Amino acid sequence: MGVFRIVLLIVFFSLFTVLIMSPIHAIEPLERATTASPRLVNAFGNQVSEHLNVNQQVQITADVTNNQETAQDFIFIVQIKNDENMIIALTWITGSLNPKQSLSPALSWTPDHSGSYLAEIFVWESLTNQDALSKSLSISIITS
């Protein structure tokens, strides 16, 4: 009976370690990717001011990094709101990041009226699986 108890204890602690301890080290849902440095850039990738001219085309971008040890599909979404908090533009691009890979997806926008705008950036798993991979970011934009 003594050997049976020792084997049973080993099995119990092994299961405890796998089932209970492993999730402690798992990446939190909003930490699967890091989204940082939201900015406006021109067609050549050079950063531009948040003060734009009407009809001035810009790219809205941010740095996205996969913090996981596995590849991650994603959708990079940019939503533009006017000063009345109405969504006036919604665009997205999909991609995949290898483990620990970083990239800077960019989406084009051309303001057609003067005013104040807010560009919000979201990184989700997909349009059908809208789980956020990181916290959202935003950029205030003024056009004249």
Secondary structure, 3 states (H helix, E strand, C coil): CHHHHHHHHHHHHHHHHHHHHHHHHCCCHHHCEEEEEEEEECCCCCEECCEECCCCCEEEEEEEEECCCCCEEEEEEEEEECCCCCEEEEEEEEEEECCCCEECCEEEECCCCCEEEEEEEEEECCCCCCCECCCCEEEEEEEC
